[in-house]
Amino acid sequence: MKNEDIFLPQGAVLQNRYEIRSVLGTGGFGITYRAVDQLLNCYVAVKEFFPQNWAFRDANKSYGVIYSDDEEGQKTVAECRRNFRHEAKLLEAVRDVPYIARRKDYFEENGTEYIVLRLIQGETLSAYAKRRGGTLPAAEVLSLLSYTFDTLKYLHGMGIIHRDICPGNLMLSEDGVLFLIDFGSATSYDGREELCSRQVFEHKGFEAPESSQPGKQGPWTDIFSLCSMMVYLITGEGIAEAKSGRYMEELPQLLMGTALSAGQQNALLHGLNPDISYRLSDVEQLHRELYGEALTAEHLPETWEVFYHAGTCIGSRKINQDNFMVDTVSCYLGEDCQQAGTFVCRPEEIHVAAVCDGVGGSNYGELASKAAIQALIHFVEQQPRRDVLPDRLLEDLLDQVNEKILTLCEKIGQTATTLSLLLWQGNRYYAVNIGDSPVYRLRKGRLKRLSMPQTRADLNIMTQRPVQKEDFNTLMEFLGKKGVAGSQMAAFRYGKLQKGDTFLVCSDGVTKRIEDSRLKHFLSKKGEKTVPAMFKAIARNTENDNYTAVVLKF
């Protein structure tokens, strides 16, 4: 059977909700699709149970799946289906674990089963390393995998091991965050039989010596895979003959040619010991041995001195729709305004820089912005561990922000705002935007847009409608909320601050007139010259609309 005969066709709709767009990948037991969630107006990944050697599409029944009728095939399909259901159940159990592709839905249809997952926009770590020439600098590997340490700490604390850690099962998002995917071989190691699975996938060079012995597996099994993967990414060499343990004779010489310190090399050897009684069994201990000295030397201060420069230009409309707020410094004056200064941020304090832009002639933008900011501050204050947040909480936050703005819109009877803001506490930042007002970060010469919301054009493309700039109400009609702008285009990002970071929080009036390459040029200037130089460049444009920018340098 040809591949195109087994795939769901583009445009197929599951559960009257998920519209199939393309195939993301295939395996022996399933097919993963890129789809549109028509209810929430976002992309998702849909994983279909489809054991290709024992299943085919029914030509007489739309999308239906028929399985092999011989006894051996039926046994195999039944076992694989149990594993698929096990994965769905486990994904629900770990839904609050950070940096995983979180399960959003699970259902049966077409004679088979489906798992709907958050779609991580980006590429696998293996593809990223290949694109970079096959290996990565040791410092970059350690930086990227810091996310995976957080994930494994949570999983192991729940009595669960992944058992399939490899570069192909780590997704590097467009924001530079590493997500652990594919829980098909994950299992419980603490006696909870309902989470156990006999299914194990092997990737040569990454599986632990005890991978074929379920009774001997535990957190140390994931630690072996994690360490072997780090060796591979840094040196380009896999761990050969893991079961024999011969690799231990060659590893020290291999690691000596890297930029790893002697302590870090010893940490990897400690995590790769073939004897589980001598191997590290605690991912936090591995983290201490790998990162301890570097974190001590490069530890960021809890107290920040932050320079800010903010400005707004009312443009040709002669009405100040765009406003900025930096903590208690605000501009709602209805005239051109610039503010600059330096302030100290202590670890217990929450600080906010925000830009709002009234939509459709509304000057109520600051009211909606304040409502959104209040929701965000309340959310941050409620989190006991602010450096790792599960996706579910982030979605809850956006729901709260949306609800605040929708309620306000109902009260004032018109469109509200687009908003971009940066909130930080200690060394953790939160970037939020509603509508198309963006947030940028310049770090070590690299400019990244942190906020990528769904725009009206995105929604048109997703629904295969023509994109027309003048069709202002496309989004409103699509959502059934005509007259309410912004709130359903929310985006949220968070991360750790680094000394030297520069952030730009601005209205779309800035980015419509300056390309990213020019933005990078302006943000690289000294703080007191950034905003004036940016505004001067915008003013050269014949279309001089309202625009506002806040630049922060840490």
CORGI-V700847 format. One line per field, one symbol per residue. ss: DSSP state (H for helix, E for strand, - for the rest). A space follows every 10 residues. Layout:
BEGIN
ss->???
END
This chain:
BEGIN
ss->--HHHH---- --EE---EEE EEEEEE---E EEEEEEE--- -EEEEEEEE- ----EEE--- ----EEE--- HHHHHHHHHH HHHHHHHHHH HHH------E --EEEEEEE- -EEEEEEE-- -EEEHHHHHH H------HHH HHHHHHHHHH HHHHHHH--E E-----HHHE EEE----EEE ------EE-- --HHH----- ---------- ---HHH--HH HHHHHHHHHH HHHHH----- ------HHHH HHHHHH---- -HHHHHHHHH H--------- --HHHHHHHH HHHHHHHH-- ---EEEEEEE EEE-HHH--- -EEEEE--EE E-----EEEE EEEEE----E EEEEEEEE-- ----HHHHHH HHHHHHHHHH H--------- HHHHHHHHHH HHHHHHHHHH HH----EEEE EEEEE--EEE EEEE----EE EEE--EEEE- -----HHHHH HH-------- ---HHHHHH- ------HHHE EEEEEE---- -EEEEE-HHH H----HHHHH HHH---HHHH HHHHHHHHH- ------EEEE EEE-
END
